Amino acid sequence: MTGAHWAVIGLLAVGAFAIRVSGLVAGRRIRDSRHAWVLDDLPGLIVVSLVTSSLVGQPLLTWIAAAVALGIAILTDHVIATMAVGVSVFAALSWLGV
């Protein structure tokens, strides 16, 4: 490998390290600020955004299974039960040809 390759590798390593350090610094500043309440809801917001973006453009069958899974999540507050019921509903509706 040439010196240019090593320079790129070194630059990428420094960049990756800087991103991680800046995340730690920003996280600490947010925790110490008046906006710390946002961090409490962040994991749930990330899950909701991922699920919502994955449902866009999906057929009705997927939306029905997701709605049933949401109902189970609200009733039980149990992740494994929610996933199992959601997948089961999707499989059953697919098998029935809905």
Gaussian input, Z-matrix of N, CA and C with variables (Angstrom, degrees):
# hf/3-21g

backbone

0 1
 N
 C     1     B1
 C     2     B2     1     A1
 N     3     B3     2     A2     1     D1
 C     4     B4     3     A3     2     D2
 C     5     B5     4     A4     3     D3
 N     6     B6     5     A5     4     D4
 C     7     B7     6     A6     5     D5
 C     8     B8     7     A7     6     D6
 N     9     B9     8     A8     7     D7
 C    10    B10     9     A9     8     D8
 C    11    B11    10    A10     9     D9
 N    12    B12    11    A11    10    D10
 C    13    B13    12    A12    11    D11
 C    14    B14    13    A13    12    D12
 N    15    B15    14    A14    13    D13
 C    16    B16    15    A15    14    D14
 C    17    B17    16    A16    15    D15
 N    18    B18    17    A17    16    D16
 C    19    B19    18    A18    17    D17
 C    20    B20    19    A19    18    D18
 N    21    B21    20    A20    19    D19
 C    22    B22    21    A21    20    D20
 C    23    B23    22    A22    21    D21
 N    24    B24    23    A23    22    D22
 C    25    B25    24    A24    23    D23
 C    26    B26    25    A25    24    D24
 N    27    B27    26    A26    25    D25
 C    28    B28    27    A27    26    D26
 C    29    B29    28    A28    27    D27
 N    30    B30    29    A29    28    D28
 C    31    B31    30    A30    29    D29
 C    32    B32    31    A31    30    D30
 N    33    B33    32    A32    31    D31
 C    34    B34    33    A33    32    D32
 C    35    B35    34    A34    33    D33
 N    36    B36    35    A35    34    D34
 C    37    B37    36    A36    35    D35
 C    38    B38    37    A37    36    D36
 N    39    B39    38    A38    37    D37
 C    40    B40    39    A39    38    D38
 C    41    B41    40    A40    39    D39
 N    42    B42    41    A41    40    D40
 C    43    B43    42    A42    41    D41
 C    44    B44    43    A43    42    D42
 N    45    B45    44    A44    43    D43
 C    46    B46    45    A45    44    D44
 C    47    B47    46    A46    45    D45
 N    48    B48    47    A47    46    D46
 C    49    B49    48    A48    47    D47
 C    50    B50    49    A49    48    D48
 N    51    B51    50    A50    49    D49
 C    52    B52    51    A51    50    D50
 C    53    B53    52    A52    51    D51
 N    54    B54    53    A53    52    D52
 C    55    B55    54    A54    53    D53
 C    56    B56    55    A55    54    D54
 N    57    B57    56    A56    55    D55
 C    58    B58    57    A57    56    D56
 C    59    B59    58    A58    57    D57
 N    60    B60    59    A59    58    D58
 C    61    B61    60    A60    59    D59
 C    62    B62    61    A61    60    D60
 N    63    B63    62    A62    61    D61
 C    64    B64    63    A63    62    D62
 C    65    B65    64    A64    63    D63
 N    66    B66    65    A65    64    D64
 C    67    B67    66    A66    65    D65
 C    68    B68    67    A67    66    D66
 N    69    B69    68    A68    67    D67
 C    70    B70    69    A69    68    D68
 C    71    B71    70    A70    69    D69
 N    72    B72    71    A71    70    D70
 C    73    B73    72    A72    71    D71
 C    74    B74    73    A73    72    D72
 N    75    B75    74    A74    73    D73
 C    76    B76    75    A75    74    D74
 C    77    B77    76    A76    75    D75
 N    78    B78    77    A77    76    D76
 C    79    B79    78    A78    77    D77
 C    80    B80    79    A79    78    D78
 N    81    B81    80    A80    79    D79
 C    82    B82    81    A81    80    D80
 C    83    B83    82    A82    81    D81
 N    84    B84    83    A83    82    D82
 C    85    B85    84    A84    83    D83
 C    86    B86    85    A85    84    D84
 N    87    B87    86    A86    85    D85
 C    88    B88    87    A87    86    D86
 C    89    B89    88    A88    87    D87
 N    90    B90    89    A89    88    D88
 C    91    B91    90    A90    89    D89
 C    92    B92    91    A91    90    D90
 N    93    B93    92    A92    91    D91
 C    94    B94    93    A93    92    D92
 C    95    B95    94    A94    93    D93
 N    96    B96    95    A95    94    D94
 C    97    B97    96    A96    95    D95
 C    98    B98    97    A97    96    D96
 N    99    B99    98    A98    97    D97
 C   100   B100    99    A99    98    D98
 C   101   B101   100   A100    99    D99
 N   102   B102   101   A101   100   D100
 C   103   B103   102   A102   101   D101
 C   104   B104   103   A103   102   D102
 N   105   B105   104   A104   103   D103
 C   106   B106   105   A105   104   D104
 C   107   B107   106   A106   105   D105
 N   108   B108   107   A107   106   D106
 C   109   B109   108   A108   107   D107
 C   110   B110   109   A109   108   D108
 N   111   B111   110   A110   109   D109
 C   112   B112   111   A111   110   D110
 C   113   B113   112   A112   111   D111
 N   114   B114   113   A113   112   D112
 C   115   B115   114   A114   113   D113
 C   116   B116   115   A115   114   D114
 N   117   B117   116   A116   115   D115
 C   118   B118   117   A117   116   D116
 C   119   B119   118   A118   117   D117
 N   120   B120   119   A119   118   D118
 C   121   B121   120   A120   119   D119
 C   122   B122   121   A121   120   D120
 N   123   B123   122   A122   121   D121
 C   124   B124   123   A123   122   D122
 C   125   B125   124   A124   123   D123
 N   126   B126   125   A125   124   D124
 C   127   B127   126   A126   125   D125
 C   128   B128   127   A127   126   D126
 N   129   B129   128   A128   127   D127
 C   130   B130   129   A129   128   D128
 C   131   B131   130   A130   129   D129
 N   132   B132   131   A131   130   D130
 C   133   B133   132   A132   131   D131
 C   134   B134   133   A133   132   D132
 N   135   B135   134   A134   133   D133
 C   136   B136   135   A135   134   D134
 C   137   B137   136   A136   135   D135
 N   138   B138   137   A137   136   D136
 C   139   B139   138   A138   137   D137
 C   140   B140   139   A139   138   D138
 N   141   B141   140   A140   139   D139
 C   142   B142   141   A141   140   D140
 C   143   B143   142   A142   141   D141
 N   144   B144   143   A143   142   D142
 C   145   B145   144   A144   143   D143
 C   146   B146   145   A145   144   D144
 N   147   B147   146   A146   145   D145
 C   148   B148   147   A147   146   D146
 C   149   B149   148   A148   147   D147
 N   150   B150   149   A149   148   D148
 C   151   B151   150   A150   149   D149
 C   152   B152   151   A151   150   D150
 N   153   B153   152   A152   151   D151
 C   154   B154   153   A153   152   D152
 C   155   B155   154   A154   153   D153
 N   156   B156   155   A155   154   D154
 C   157   B157   156   A156   155   D155
 C   158   B158   157   A157   156   D156
 N   159   B159   158   A158   157   D157
 C   160   B160   159   A159   158   D158
 C   161   B161   160   A160   159   D159
 N   162   B162   161   A161   160   D160
 C   163   B163   162   A162   161   D161
 C   164   B164   163   A163   162   D162
 N   165   B165   164   A164   163   D163
 C   166   B166   165   A165   164   D164
 C   167   B167   166   A166   165   D165
 N   168   B168   167   A167   166   D166
 C   169   B169   168   A168   167   D167
 C   170   B170   169   A169   168   D168
 N   171   B171   170   A170   169   D169
 C   172   B172   171   A171   170   D170
 C   173   B173   172   A172   171   D171
 N   174   B174   173   A173   172   D172
 C   175   B175   174   A174   173   D173
 C   176   B176   175   A175   174   D174
 N   177   B177   176   A176   175   D175
 C   178   B178   177   A177   176   D176
 C   179   B179   178   A178   177   D177
 N   180   B180   179   A179   178   D178
 C   181   B181   180   A180   179   D179
 C   182   B182   181   A181   180   D180
 N   183   B183   182   A182   181   D181
 C   184   B184   183   A183   182   D182
 C   185   B185   184   A184   183   D183
 N   186   B186   185   A185   184   D184
 C   187   B187   186   A186   185   D185
 C   188   B188   187   A187   186   D186
 N   189   B189   188   A188   187   D187
 C   190   B190   189   A189   188   D188
 C   191   B191   190   A190   189   D189
 N   192   B192   191   A191   190   D190
 C   193   B193   192   A192   191   D191
 C   194   B194   193   A193   192   D192
 N   195   B195   194   A194   193   D193
 C   196   B196   195   A195   194   D194
 C   197   B197   196   A196   195   D195
 N   198   B198   197   A197   196   D196
 C   199   B199   198   A198   197   D197
 C   200   B200   199   A199   198   D198
 N   201   B201   200   A200   199   D199
 C   202   B202   201   A201   200   D200
 C   203   B203   202   A202   201   D201
 N   204   B204   203   A203   202   D202
 C   205   B205   204   A204   203   D203
 C   206   B206   205   A205   204   D204
 N   207   B207   206   A206   205   D205
 C   208   B208   207   A207   206   D206
 C   209   B209   208   A208   207   D207
 N   210   B210   209   A209   208   D208
 C   211   B211   210   A210   209   D209
 C   212   B212   211   A211   210   D210
 N   213   B213   212   A212   211   D211
 C   214   B214   213   A213   212   D212
 C   215   B215   214   A214   213   D213
 N   216   B216   215   A215   214   D214
 C   217   B217   216   A216   215   D215
 C   218   B218   217   A217   216   D216
 N   219   B219   218   A218   217   D217
 C   220   B220   219   A219   218   D218
 C   221   B221   220   A220   219   D219
 N   222   B222   221   A221   220   D220
 C   223   B223   222   A222   221   D221
 C   224   B224   223   A223   222   D222
 N   225   B225   224   A224   223   D223
 C   226   B226   225   A225   224   D224
 C   227   B227   226   A226   225   D225
 N   228   B228   227   A227   226   D226
 C   229   B229   228   A228   227   D227
 C   230   B230   229   A229   228   D228
 N   231   B231   230   A230   229   D229
 C   232   B232   231   A231   230   D230
 C   233   B233   232   A232   231   D231
 N   234   B234   233   A233   232   D232
 C   235   B235   234   A234   233   D233
 C   236   B236   235   A235   234   D234
 N   237   B237   236   A236   235   D235
 C   238   B238   237   A237   236   D236
 C   239   B239   238   A238   237   D237
 N   240   B240   239   A239   238   D238
 C   241   B241   240   A240   239   D239
 C   242   B242   241   A241   240   D240
 N   243   B243   242   A242   241   D241
 C   244   B244   243   A243   242   D242
 C   245   B245   244   A244   243   D243
 N   246   B246   245   A245   244   D244
 C   247   B247   246   A246   245   D245
 C   248   B248   247   A247   246   D246
 N   249   B249   248   A248   247   D247
 C   250   B250   249   A249   248   D248
 C   251   B251   250   A250   249   D249
 N   252   B252   251   A251   250   D250
 C   253   B253   252   A252   251   D251
 C   254   B254   253   A253   252   D252
 N   255   B255   254   A254   253   D253
 C   256   B256   255   A255   254   D254
 C   257   B257   256   A256   255   D255
 N   258   B258   257   A257   256   D256
 C   259   B259   258   A258   257   D257
 C   260   B260   259   A259   258   D258
 N   261   B261   260   A260   259   D259
 C   262   B262   261   A261   260   D260
 C   263   B263   262   A262   261   D261
 N   264   B264   263   A263   262   D262
 C   265   B265   264   A264   263   D263
 C   266   B266   265   A265   264   D264
 N   267   B267   266   A266   265   D265
 C   268   B268   267   A267   266   D266
 C   269   B269   268   A268   267   D267
 N   270   B270   269   A269   268   D268
 C   271   B271   270   A270   269   D269
 C   272   B272   271   A271   270   D270
 N   273   B273   272   A272   271   D271
 C   274   B274   273   A273   272   D272
 C   275   B275   274   A274   273   D273
 N   276   B276   275   A275   274   D274
 C   277   B277   276   A276   275   D275
 C   278   B278   277   A277   276   D276
 N   279   B279   278   A278   277   D277
 C   280   B280   279   A279   278   D278
 C   281   B281   280   A280   279   D279
 N   282   B282   281   A281   280   D280
 C   283   B283   282   A282   281   D281
 C   284   B284   283   A283   282   D282
 N   285   B285   284   A284   283   D283
 C   286   B286   285   A285   284   D284
 C   287   B287   286   A286   285   D285
 N   288   B288   287   A287   286   D286
 C   289   B289   288   A288   287   D287
 C   290   B290   289   A289   288   D288
 N   291   B291   290   A290   289   D289
 C   292   B292   291   A291   290   D290
 C   293   B293   292   A292   291   D291

   B1=1.4530
   B2=1.5209
   B3=1.2938
   B4=1.4621
   B5=1.5193
   B6=1.3134
   B7=1.4549
   B8=1.5186
   B9=1.3343
   B10=1.4671
   B11=1.5242
   B12=1.3270
   B13=1.4627
   B14=1.5271
   B15=1.3227
   B16=1.4664
   B17=1.5319
   B18=1.3133
   B19=1.4589
   B20=1.5233
   B21=1.3102
   B22=1.4736
   B23=1.5213
   B24=1.3314
   B25=1.4645
   B26=1.5237
   B27=1.3087
   B28=1.4621
   B29=1.5187
   B30=1.3189
   B31=1.4607
   B32=1.5197
   B33=1.3260
   B34=1.4665
   B35=1.5276
   B36=1.3198
   B37=1.4645
   B38=1.5229
   B39=1.3221
   B40=1.4653
   B41=1.5263
   B42=1.3410
   B43=1.4619
   B44=1.5187
   B45=1.3377
   B46=1.4622
   B47=1.5297
   B48=1.3190
   B49=1.4624
   B50=1.5296
   B51=1.3400
   B52=1.4704
   B53=1.5192
   B54=1.3321
   B55=1.4612
   B56=1.5246
   B57=1.3103
   B58=1.4674
   B59=1.5274
   B60=1.3076
   B61=1.4678
   B62=1.5231
   B63=1.3416
   B64=1.4687
   B65=1.5265
   B66=1.3400
   B67=1.4624
   B68=1.5159
   B69=1.3224
   B70=1.4658
   B71=1.5244
   B72=1.3222
   B73=1.4634
   B74=1.5244
   B75=1.3361
   B76=1.4664
   B77=1.5267
   B78=1.3347
   B79=1.4637
   B80=1.5168
   B81=1.3090
   B82=1.4581
   B83=1.5345
   B84=1.3246
   B85=1.4722
   B86=1.5275
   B87=1.3324
   B88=1.4686
   B89=1.5223
   B90=1.3278
   B91=1.4769
   B92=1.5247
   B93=1.3224
   B94=1.4592
   B95=1.5237
   B96=1.3297
   B97=1.4609
   B98=1.5274
   B99=1.3231
   B100=1.4606
   B101=1.5228
   B102=1.3397
   B103=1.4565
   B104=1.5313
   B105=1.3027
   B106=1.4617
   B107=1.5243
   B108=1.3085
   B109=1.4608
   B110=1.5318
   B111=1.3223
   B112=1.4671
   B113=1.5239
   B114=1.3185
   B115=1.4590
   B116=1.5224
   B117=1.3330
   B118=1.4606
   B119=1.5214
   B120=1.3242
   B121=1.4538
   B122=1.5277
   B123=1.3068
   B124=1.4574
   B125=1.5286
   B126=1.3337
   B127=1.4785
   B128=1.5267
   B129=1.3187
   B130=1.4622
   B131=1.5129
   B132=1.3148
   B133=1.4607
   B134=1.5261
   B135=1.3220
   B136=1.4634
   B137=1.5228
   B138=1.3286
   B139=1.4628
   B140=1.5202
   B141=1.3243
   B142=1.4584
   B143=1.5243
   B144=1.3184
   B145=1.4675
   B146=1.5259
   B147=1.3258
   B148=1.4619
   B149=1.5249
   B150=1.3223
   B151=1.4643
   B152=1.5185
   B153=1.3165
   B154=1.4613
   B155=1.5237
   B156=1.3115
   B157=1.4637
   B158=1.5216
   B159=1.3258
   B160=1.4652
   B161=1.5241
   B162=1.3270
   B163=1.4654
   B164=1.5216
   B165=1.3006
   B166=1.4635
   B167=1.5257
   B168=1.3105
   B169=1.4526
   B170=1.5129
   B171=1.3202
   B172=1.4620
   B173=1.5362
   B174=1.3259
   B175=1.4630
   B176=1.5336
   B177=1.3295
   B178=1.4671
   B179=1.5265
   B180=1.3179
   B181=1.4632
   B182=1.5290
   B183=1.2918
   B184=1.4614
   B185=1.5236
   B186=1.3304
   B187=1.4665
   B188=1.5293
   B189=1.3326
   B190=1.4687
   B191=1.5270
   B192=1.3241
   B193=1.4663
   B194=1.5287
   B195=1.3279
   B196=1.4659
   B197=1.5211
   B198=1.3310
   B199=1.4708
   B200=1.5260
   B201=1.3372
   B202=1.4679
   B203=1.5271
   B204=1.3332
   B205=1.4680
   B206=1.5224
   B207=1.3264
   B208=1.4616
   B209=1.5207
   B210=1.3265
   B211=1.4616
   B212=1.5172
   B213=1.3203
   B214=1.4680
   B215=1.5237
   B216=1.3227
   B217=1.4667
   B218=1.5206
   B219=1.3165
   B220=1.4636
   B221=1.5242
   B222=1.3277
   B223=1.4683
   B224=1.5242
   B225=1.3312
   B226=1.4672
   B227=1.5150
   B228=1.3331
   B229=1.4624
   B230=1.5295
   B231=1.3337
   B232=1.4582
   B233=1.5250
   B234=1.3240
   B235=1.4596
   B236=1.5243
   B237=1.3247
   B238=1.4646
   B239=1.5238
   B240=1.3383
   B241=1.4669
   B242=1.5193
   B243=1.3152
   B244=1.4636
   B245=1.5182
   B246=1.3217
   B247=1.4583
   B248=1.5279
   B249=1.3149
   B250=1.4677
   B251=1.5248
   B252=1.3183
   B253=1.4582
   B254=1.5269
   B255=1.3179
   B256=1.4586
   B257=1.5182
   B258=1.3211
   B259=1.4586
   B260=1.5281
   B261=1.3311
   B262=1.4665
   B263=1.5214
   B264=1.3118
   B265=1.4658
   B266=1.5265
   B267=1.3132
   B268=1.4717
   B269=1.5208
   B270=1.3241
   B271=1.4775
   B272=1.5319
   B273=1.3234
   B274=1.4694
   B275=1.5296
   B276=1.3152
   B277=1.4609
   B278=1.5324
   B279=1.3172
   B280=1.4641
   B281=1.5213
   B282=1.3296
   B283=1.4605
   B284=1.5299
   B285=1.3300
   B286=1.4707
   B287=1.5225
   B288=1.3152
   B289=1.4531
   B290=1.5114
   B291=1.3089
   B292=1.4738
   B293=1.4957
   A1=108.51
   A2=112.76
   A3=118.18
   A4=110.27
   A5=114.39
   A6=119.99
   A7=112.42
   A8=116.80
   A9=120.30
   A10=110.95
   A11=116.03
   A12=119.40
   A13=110.64
   A14=115.99
   A15=119.61
   A16=110.96
   A17=117.11
   A18=120.54
   A19=110.70
   A20=116.26
   A21=119.75
   A22=110.29
   A23=117.42
   A24=120.94
   A25=110.60
   A26=116.82
   A27=120.59
   A28=112.13
   A29=117.24
   A30=121.34
   A31=111.13
   A32=116.85
   A33=119.87
   A34=112.11
   A35=116.87
   A36=120.33
   A37=110.69
   A38=117.13
   A39=120.80
   A40=110.20
   A41=116.90
   A42=120.70
   A43=112.22
   A44=117.25
   A45=121.14
   A46=110.45
   A47=116.71
   A48=120.68
   A49=110.92
   A50=116.63
   A51=120.77
   A52=111.47
   A53=117.36
   A54=120.09
   A55=110.34
   A56=117.08
   A57=120.30
   A58=111.80
   A59=116.23
   A60=119.81
   A61=110.49
   A62=117.15
   A63=118.69
   A64=110.99
   A65=117.63
   A66=120.12
   A67=111.82
   A68=116.58
   A69=120.04
   A70=111.54
   A71=116.97
   A72=121.02
   A73=110.34
   A74=116.58
   A75=120.16
   A76=110.76
   A77=116.48
   A78=120.00
   A79=112.33
   A80=116.91
   A81=120.29
   A82=110.77
   A83=116.83
   A84=119.98
   A85=111.06
   A86=116.76
   A87=119.07
   A88=109.94
   A89=117.84
   A90=120.37
   A91=111.76
   A92=116.43
   A93=120.55
   A94=113.01
   A95=117.67
   A96=120.48
   A97=110.97
   A98=115.34
   A99=120.04
   A100=111.84
   A101=117.63
   A102=122.45
   A103=112.16
   A104=118.01
   A105=122.00
   A106=112.14
   A107=118.81
   A108=121.98
   A109=111.61
   A110=117.69
   A111=121.10
   A112=110.20
   A113=117.79
   A114=121.46
   A115=112.11
   A116=118.11
   A117=120.72
   A118=111.46
   A119=117.60
   A120=122.09
   A121=113.37
   A122=118.02
   A123=121.24
   A124=114.46
   A125=121.22
   A126=119.23
   A127=112.85
   A128=116.85
   A129=119.84
   A130=112.32
   A131=116.61
   A132=120.33
   A133=111.66
   A134=116.55
   A135=119.93
   A136=110.24
   A137=117.34
   A138=120.64
   A139=110.46
   A140=117.60
   A141=120.94
   A142=110.74
   A143=117.33
   A144=119.38
   A145=111.48
   A146=118.32
   A147=120.77
   A148=111.50
   A149=116.76
   A150=120.12
   A151=110.27
   A152=116.97
   A153=120.77
   A154=111.29
   A155=116.69
   A156=118.86
   A157=111.77
   A158=117.89
   A159=119.20
   A160=111.94
   A161=118.38
   A162=120.92
   A163=113.39
   A164=117.40
   A165=120.36
   A166=109.43
   A167=116.30
   A168=121.58
   A169=114.91
   A170=118.15
   A171=121.05
   A172=110.01
   A173=117.10
   A174=119.67
   A175=111.90
   A176=114.89
   A177=121.60
   A178=111.79
   A179=116.90
   A180=121.44
   A181=111.49
   A182=117.13
   A183=122.07
   A184=110.73
   A185=116.72
   A186=120.78
   A187=111.15
   A188=117.09
   A189=120.08
   A190=109.98
   A191=116.72
   A192=120.60
   A193=110.84
   A194=117.29
   A195=120.42
   A196=111.37
   A197=117.44
   A198=120.52
   A199=110.83
   A200=116.69
   A201=119.77
   A202=109.83
   A203=116.84
   A204=120.11
   A205=111.05
   A206=116.92
   A207=119.99
   A208=110.81
   A209=116.73
   A210=120.16
   A211=112.31
   A212=116.55
   A213=120.28
   A214=110.43
   A215=117.00
   A216=120.28
   A217=110.62
   A218=116.85
   A219=119.67
   A220=110.98
   A221=116.66
   A222=120.37
   A223=113.50
   A224=116.76
   A225=119.57
   A226=114.30
   A227=118.01
   A228=122.20
   A229=110.83
   A230=115.50
   A231=122.35
   A232=108.91
   A233=117.33
   A234=122.16
   A235=111.86
   A236=117.14
   A237=120.47
   A238=110.38
   A239=117.22
   A240=120.18
   A241=110.98
   A242=117.14
   A243=121.31
   A244=110.91
   A245=116.89
   A246=120.23
   A247=110.95
   A248=117.03
   A249=120.56
   A250=111.04
   A251=117.06
   A252=120.01
   A253=110.56
   A254=117.97
   A255=120.58
   A256=112.25
   A257=117.29
   A258=121.31
   A259=110.25
   A260=116.92
   A261=120.50
   A262=111.45
   A263=116.89
   A264=120.51
   A265=109.81
   A266=116.68
   A267=119.83
   A268=110.78
   A269=116.61
   A270=120.82
   A271=111.09
   A272=117.10
   A273=120.54
   A274=110.82
   A275=116.55
   A276=119.24
   A277=111.21
   A278=116.89
   A279=120.22
   A280=110.59
   A281=116.31
   A282=121.75
   A283=110.50
   A284=116.26
   A285=120.76
   A286=112.57
   A287=117.24
   A288=121.34
   A289=114.05
   A290=117.08
   A291=120.89
   A292=110.75
   D1=149.71
   D2=-178.12
   D3=-88.86
   D4=173.71
   D5=177.73
   D6=-64.16
   D7=-30.43
   D8=178.31
   D9=-66.03
   D10=-38.23
   D11=177.87
   D12=-63.00
   D13=-45.89
   D14=179.76
   D15=-64.49
   D16=-34.69
   D17=178.20
   D18=-65.34
   D19=-42.05
   D20=178.19
   D21=-64.74
   D22=-44.20
   D23=178.20
   D24=-60.10
   D25=-45.23
   D26=178.57
   D27=-63.41
   D28=-42.57
   D29=178.99
   D30=-63.42
   D31=-41.82
   D32=177.64
   D33=-65.78
   D34=-37.59
   D35=177.82
   D36=-65.00
   D37=-43.86
   D38=177.91
   D39=-63.88
   D40=-40.82
   D41=178.75
   D42=-63.35
   D43=-43.75
   D44=178.95
   D45=-63.05
   D46=-42.93
   D47=178.15
   D48=-63.15
   D49=-42.61
   D50=-179.61
   D51=-63.93
   D52=-37.88
   D53=178.19
   D54=-63.17
   D55=-43.37
   D56=-179.14
   D57=-66.91
   D58=-42.85
   D59=179.55
   D60=-65.50
   D61=-42.03
   D62=179.79
   D63=-65.71
   D64=-33.16
   D65=175.21
   D66=-64.59
   D67=-41.39
   D68=177.26
   D69=-64.43
   D70=-42.96
   D71=-179.93
   D72=-65.41
   D73=-45.43
   D74=179.94
   D75=-64.13
   D76=-41.78
   D77=178.49
   D78=-61.24
   D79=-41.15
   D80=178.85
   D81=-65.87
   D82=-41.77
   D83=179.80
   D84=-65.84
   D85=-37.84
   D86=178.02
   D87=-67.55
   D88=-41.34
   D89=178.99
   D90=-60.83
   D91=-32.98
   D92=-178.58
   D93=-87.19
   D94=-5.09
   D95=-176.24
   D96=-96.59
   D97=-178.88
   D98=178.32
   D99=-78.46
   D100=-4.36
   D101=179.21
   D102=-96.24
   D103=15.63
   D104=-176.85
   D105=-63.79
   D106=-25.41
   D107=-179.48
   D108=-62.28
   D109=-23.72
   D110=179.69
   D111=-64.61
   D112=-36.08
   D113=-178.18
   D114=-65.51
   D115=-27.43
   D116=179.43
   D117=-66.14
   D118=-35.87
   D119=-177.21
   D120=-95.65
   D121=-3.82
   D122=-173.74
   D123=-61.26
   D124=-45.21
   D125=-179.72
   D126=-59.06
   D127=-43.11
   D128=178.27
   D129=-65.24
   D130=-38.98
   D131=179.12
   D132=-65.52
   D133=-36.19
   D134=178.21
   D135=-66.43
   D136=-43.30
   D137=178.93
   D138=-62.57
   D139=-44.86
   D140=179.78
   D141=-61.40
   D142=-42.79
   D143=-179.52
   D144=-66.78
   D145=-37.56
   D146=178.31
   D147=-67.12
   D148=-43.44
   D149=179.82
   D150=-66.55
   D151=-44.36
   D152=-179.07
   D153=-61.53
   D154=-45.30
   D155=-179.26
   D156=-68.03
   D157=-28.22
   D158=178.16
   D159=-78.31
   D160=-21.24
   D161=179.03
   D162=-82.95
   D163=-17.33
   D164=-178.54
   D165=-62.35
   D166=127.00
   D167=177.99
   D168=81.70
   D169=5.59
   D170=-179.96
   D171=-86.22
   D172=157.20
   D173=179.37
   D174=-71.69
   D175=169.13
   D176=-177.44
   D177=-57.70
   D178=-35.67
   D179=179.48
   D180=-55.55
   D181=-43.66
   D182=179.92
   D183=-66.48
   D184=-40.73
   D185=179.03
   D186=-65.25
   D187=-38.21
   D188=178.51
   D189=-64.61
   D190=-47.00
   D191=178.75
   D192=-61.56
   D193=-39.10
   D194=178.30
   D195=-67.17
   D196=-38.20
   D197=178.42
   D198=-65.83
   D199=-41.29
   D200=177.26
   D201=-64.40
   D202=-42.38
   D203=178.53
   D204=-62.67
   D205=-38.76
   D206=176.91
   D207=-62.33
   D208=-42.76
   D209=177.32
   D210=-60.73
   D211=-42.96
   D212=177.98
   D213=-64.83
   D214=-39.38
   D215=179.10
   D216=-63.18
   D217=-40.45
   D218=179.51
   D219=-68.46
   D220=-41.18
   D221=-177.91
   D222=-72.15
   D223=-42.69
   D224=-171.52
   D225=-103.27
   D226=-27.02
   D227=-174.39
   D228=55.55
   D229=39.10
   D230=-177.45
   D231=-127.13
   D232=118.06
   D233=-173.17
   D234=-65.54
   D235=-45.31
   D236=-176.77
   D237=-65.24
   D238=-43.46
   D239=178.05
   D240=-62.10
   D241=-40.13
   D242=179.10
   D243=-61.84
   D244=-47.23
   D245=-179.84
   D246=-65.32
   D247=-43.69
   D248=-177.85
   D249=-62.86
   D250=-45.78
   D251=-179.49
   D252=-67.78
   D253=-42.47
   D254=179.15
   D255=-59.97
   D256=-45.83
   D257=179.06
   D258=-67.05
   D259=-39.92
   D260=179.72
   D261=-63.97
   D262=-43.32
   D263=178.58
   D264=-63.55
   D265=-44.29
   D266=178.50
   D267=-60.46
   D268=-45.62
   D269=-179.82
   D270=-64.21
   D271=-43.75
   D272=-179.25
   D273=-64.21
   D274=-44.90
   D275=179.99
   D276=-66.78
   D277=-36.25
   D278=176.63
   D279=-65.40
   D280=-42.11
   D281=-179.48
   D282=-65.40
   D283=-37.72
   D284=178.50
   D285=-75.49
   D286=-12.69
   D287=177.71
   D288=82.02
   D289=25.63
   D290=179.74
   D291=-73.11

